[in-house]
Amino acid sequence: MNREAYKLANEIRTTDWADGDCLMEGPEDMDMRRYEATVLNKIRQEKRKAKRTFGKVTAAACAAAVLFTGTAMFGGEVHAAVRRITWSISSALGLSGDLADYRDVIQTPVADQGYVITLQEVVVAEKKLAVNYTVHREDGQPVDQMLNLSEKVYVDGKSSAVAAGGGSSYLDDEQRVLGIELSYEIPDLDPSLEHEFRIEVNELWSGERIRGNWDFAFTADGAELFVDTKRVSIQKEFTLPNGVTVVLEELAMNELEQTITYHTDAPSEYLLQVTAVDDIGNQVEFGTRVADKTSGYMSNEEIIDDGRLADTASSVHMTLNAVGLPKESGQMSHDYIQIGETFELKL
């Protein structure tokens, strides 16, 4: 399947007919639904076949690598503890949904400077690569500090990530295994295509800095997530206090995230936020995640606590808010002001 097939399948399910009004379903609509289902099933079959083939090779290689590392490098007790830990991207992000159809299981450990970093899973999304790692010491001693990673991300040989965010927590009572989840923002990442990724971790740091080389290379794509993303056109225009025009473009929702894209007609000097309430009663907040001078997107910040607009909701009321960026102190204010009127978006 190529990108056009994915786009066709996505457009079939998201085309905005009659200015957003639903048409009465007739025989031709049923044919269209069957055609959509056929296209999506074909995509999934091809992906799952590829994943099974890749997974068998990877699983065998990883089993040997982990067994070797466990017996020769850090002792059977820690090895057993690591094997007991089931830590997926879904659990790392606190999501109730299942990302099994969209993730690539890597489970590759790399050891250096007395620390083993294992890249567990990855999910490719639009303009984003989500990953989760585990970190433990080779000697089996506790990881006594919440470590951070310094890394570079390459896509198809090009240095690509412009920002990263995430969190970390201990995964066992003895604090011998640290879990780290990160999302790398990659503006030009096309999720419908397969890419070659390379992540080079060159430093672990907290109070002290531990320099080393923990490198990971893999291929992955986000084709299924791309197809299964629901998109709703917004196209609402607002005016900020400084006269700059903001256009909310699109609401996108899938198992990994919910986002709102926007653009402005000039640099705004304001940070944007959207509060939203769906017709089922779910209340969420979209905060600016990535922005350049005239465009960006907001992400549902409460999705990590399972706070999301419901898949079954038929409409949502949205309110745009803004706060001025600090000019002197560098400290952000949280005194958002409402911009324009609350509006209803049909889903």
C-alpha positions in Angstrom: 0.0 0.0 0.0 1.3 3.5 -0.8 0.5 6.9 0.6 -2.3 7.5 -1.9 -4.2 4.4 -0.7 -3.9 5.5 2.9 -5.1 9.0 2.0 -8.0 7.6 0.0 -9.1 5.4 2.9 -8.9 8.3 5.3 -10.7 10.7 3.0 -13.5 8.2 2.5 -14.3 8.3 6.1 -13.7 12.0 6.8 -15.0 13.8 3.7 -17.1 16.8 4.7 -20.4 16.5 2.8 -22.9 19.3 2.5 -21.0 21.8 4.8 -21.0 19.2 7.6 -24.6 18.1 7.4 -25.0 14.3 7.3 -26.8 12.9 4.3 -29.5 10.3 4.6 -28.0 6.8 4.2 -29.0 5.0 1.1 -27.8 1.9 -0.8 -24.8 3.8 -2.2 -23.8 4.8 1.3 -23.8 1.1 2.3 -21.6 0.3 -0.7 -19.2 3.1 0.3 -19.0 1.7 3.9 -18.3 -1.8 2.6 -15.6 -0.3 0.3 -14.1 1.6 3.2 -14.0 -1.5 5.3 -12.4 -3.5 2.5 -9.6 -0.9 2.0 -8.9 -0.6 5.7 -8.9 -4.4 6.2 -6.4 -4.8 3.3 -4.1 -2.2 4.9 -4.3 -3.9 8.3 -3.7 -7.4 6.8 -0.6 -6.1 5.0 0.7 -4.4 8.1 0.1 -7.3 10.4 1.8 -9.7 8.0 4.8 -7.5 7.9 4.8 -7.1 11.7 4.6 -10.9 12.3 7.6 -11.5 10.0 9.6 -8.7 11.5 8.5 -9.6 15.0 9.7 -13.2 14.8 13.2 -12.2 13.8 13.3 -9.5 16.4 11.9 -11.6 19.2 14.4 -14.3 18.7 17.3 -11.9 18.5 16.1 -10.0 21.6 15.6 -13.2 23.6 19.2 -14.2 23.0 20.5 -10.7 23.8 18.5 -10.3 27.0 19.5 -13.8 28.2 23.1 -13.1 27.5 23.0 -9.7 29.2 21.1 -11.2 32.2 23.5 -14.0 32.9 26.8 -12.3 32.0 26.4 -8.7 32.9 24.0 -7.9 35.7 22.9 -11.1 37.5 19.9 -13.3 37.4 17.8 -11.5 40.0 17.8 -8.2 38.2 17.3 -10.0 34.9 14.2 -11.7 36.3 12.9 -8.3 37.6 13.2 -6.8 34.2 11.5 -9.7 32.5 8.5 -9.4 34.9 8.0 -5.7 33.9 5.4 -5.2 31.2 5.6 -1.6 30.3 3.9 -0.5 27.1 3.6 3.0 25.7 -0.1 2.9 26.6 0.7 2.4 30.3 3.6 4.8 30.1 1.2 7.5 28.9 -1.6 6.5 31.2 -3.9 5.7 28.3 -6.9 3.3 28.7 -7.0 2.6 24.9 -5.0 -0.1 23.3 -2.1 1.0 21.0 -1.2 -2.6 20.1 -2.3 -2.1 16.5 -0.1 1.0 16.1 3.1 0.3 18.0 6.3 -1.4 17.0 7.9 -3.5 19.7 11.7 -3.0 19.6 13.0 -4.3 23.0 16.6 -3.7 22.1 19.0 -3.3 25.1 22.3 -1.4 24.8 24.9 -1.3 27.6 27.6 1.3 28.3 29.2 3.0 31.3 27.5 0.5 33.6 24.0 1.3 32.5 21.6 -0.7 30.2 19.1 1.3 28.2 16.4 -0.7 26.5 14.2 0.9 23.8 10.9 -0.9 24.4 8.3 0.4 21.9 7.7 3.1 19.4 4.6 4.7 17.9 4.9 6.9 14.8 2.3 9.6 14.5 1.9 12.8 12.5 4.9 15.0 13.2 5.8 12.9 16.3 7.6 9.8 17.4 6.6 8.4 20.8 8.9 6.0 22.6 9.5 4.4 25.9 12.7 3.2 27.5 13.8 1.3 30.6 17.1 2.0 32.3 18.9 -0.2 34.9 22.4 -0.7 36.2 24.6 -3.6 35.0 25.6 -4.4 38.6 22.0 -4.8 39.8 22.1 -1.8 42.2 19.2 0.7 42.4 19.1 3.6 40.0 19.2 6.1 42.8 18.4 9.2 40.7 15.7 10.1 38.2 17.9 10.2 35.1 17.3 12.2 32.0 18.5 11.4 28.5 20.4 13.6 26.1 19.9 12.3 22.6 19.7 13.0 18.9 17.0 11.6 16.6 17.6 11.0 12.9 15.0 10.2 10.3 16.2 8.7 7.0 19.7 9.9 7.9 18.6 13.5 8.7 18.7 15.1 12.2 15.1 15.8 12.7 13.6 16.2 16.2 13.1 19.9 17.2 11.7 19.2 20.7 10.9 16.4 23.2 8.8 16.0 26.2 7.8 13.2 28.6 8.3 11.8 32.0 9.9 9.1 34.1 9.1 6.8 37.1 10.4 3.8 38.8 8.9 0.5 37.6 9.7 -1.7 40.6 9.7 -1.3 44.4 13.4 -1.7 44.6 14.0 1.2 42.2 16.3 -0.8 40.1 14.4 -0.2 36.8 13.6 3.3 35.7 11.0 3.9 33.0 11.2 6.9 30.7 8.6 7.9 28.1 9.3 10.6 25.5 7.6 12.2 22.5 9.9 13.7 19.9 8.4 16.5 17.8 9.4 16.0 14.1 7.7 18.6 11.9 8.2 17.0 8.5 7.5 13.4 9.6 5.1 11.6 7.2 3.4 8.8 9.2 2.0 7.0 6.2 5.5 6.1 4.9 8.0 3.8 6.4 11.1 5.6 7.7 14.5 4.6 9.0 15.0 6.0 12.5 18.2 6.3 14.6 18.2 7.5 18.2 21.7 8.3 19.6 21.7 8.6 23.4 25.0 10.2 24.4 24.4 11.1 28.0 22.5 10.2 31.2 22.2 13.0 33.6 20.7 14.2 36.9 23.1 15.5 39.5 26.0 14.2 37.5 26.5 13.6 33.8 27.3 10.1 32.5 28.6 10.2 29.0 28.4 7.1 26.8 26.9 5.7 23.6 23.5 4.0 23.6 22.4 3.9 19.9 19.2 2.4 18.5 18.2 1.9 14.8 14.9 0.7 13.5 12.3 1.1 10.8 8.7 2.0 11.5 5.7 3.8 10.1 2.4 5.2 11.4 0.1 4.1 8.5 -2.6 2.4 10.6 -2.8 5.3 13.1 -2.9 7.7 10.1 -5.9 5.8 8.7 -7.7 5.5 12.0 -7.4 9.2 12.9 -10.7 11.1 12.9 -10.4 14.6 11.5 -12.9 17.4 11.8 -12.5 20.7 10.0 -12.9 23.7 12.3 -11.9 26.8 10.2 -12.9 29.3 12.9 -11.3 32.8 12.9 -10.5 34.9 16.0 -8.7 38.2 16.7 -6.1 38.4 19.5 -5.8 41.6 21.6 -2.9 42.8 19.5 -4.9 42.5 16.3 -3.4 39.2 15.0 -5.8 36.8 13.4 -5.9 33.2 14.6 -7.6 30.4 12.6 -8.3 27.1 14.3 -7.9 24.6 11.5 -8.6 21.0 12.4 -9.4 18.7 15.3 -7.7 15.3 15.0 -8.4 12.4 17.3 -6.9 8.9 17.6 -5.9 6.4 20.3 -2.6 8.2 20.9 -3.6 11.9 21.1 -6.1 14.6 20.4 -4.9 17.8 18.8 -6.0 21.1 17.3 -3.9 22.8 14.6 -3.9 26.5 14.0 -2.2 29.3 12.1 -1.9 33.1 12.5 -1.5 35.9 10.0 1.5 37.3 11.9 3.7 36.5 15.0 1.2 36.6 17.8 3.2 36.9 21.1 0.4 34.9 22.7 0.2 31.4 24.0 -3.1 29.7 23.0 -5.4 27.3 24.8 -8.7 25.7 24.0 -11.1 24.4 26.6 -13.6 21.9 25.3 -16.8 20.2 26.6 -18.4 17.4 24.6 -22.1 16.6 24.6 -21.5 13.6 26.9 -20.0 15.9 29.5 -16.3 15.3 29.2 -14.2 18.5 29.8 -10.7 18.7 28.5 -8.0 21.3 27.9 -5.9 21.7 24.8 -2.6 23.4 25.5 0.0 24.7 23.0 2.5 21.9 22.4 4.5 23.2 19.4 4.5 26.6 17.8 6.6 28.6 15.4 6.0 32.2 14.4 2.7 31.7 12.6 1.5 28.1 13.1 1.4 25.3 15.7 -0.8 22.8 17.4 -2.5 22.3 20.7 -2.6 18.9 22.4 -5.2 17.5 24.9 -3.1 17.7 28.0 -5.5 15.6 30.1 -5.4 12.5 27.9 -2.7 11.1 30.1 -5.3 10.9 32.9 -7.8 9.3 30.5 -9.5 12.7 30.0 -10.5 12.7 26.3 -13.3 13.8 24.1 -15.4 10.7 23.7 -15.4 8.8 20.4 -19.2 8.6 20.7 -19.7 12.3 21.2 -21.7 14.0 18.4 -20.6 17.6 19.2 -18.2 19.7 21.3 -18.3 23.2 22.6 -14.9 25.0 22.3 -13.6 28.2 23.8 -10.3 29.8 22.7 -8.2 31.4 25.4 -4.8 33.2 25.2 -2.2 34.6 27.5 0.7 37.0 26.6 4.2 35.6 26.5 6.5 37.1 29.1 8.6 40.0 27.9 11.0 40.5 30.8 10.8 38.0 33.7 10.6 34.9 31.6 7.9 33.5 34.0 4.7 32.5 32.3 1.4 33.9 33.5 -1.6 31.6 33.8 -4.1 34.4 33.5 -5.7 33.3 30.3 -8.4 35.5 28.8 -11.2 34.3 26.5 -10.9 35.2 22.9 -14.2 35.5 21.0 -17.3 33.4 21.6 -17.7 29.8 22.5 -18.7 27.8 19.5 -20.1 24.3 18.8 -18.3 21.9 16.5 -20.2 18.9 15.1 -18.3 15.7 15.3 
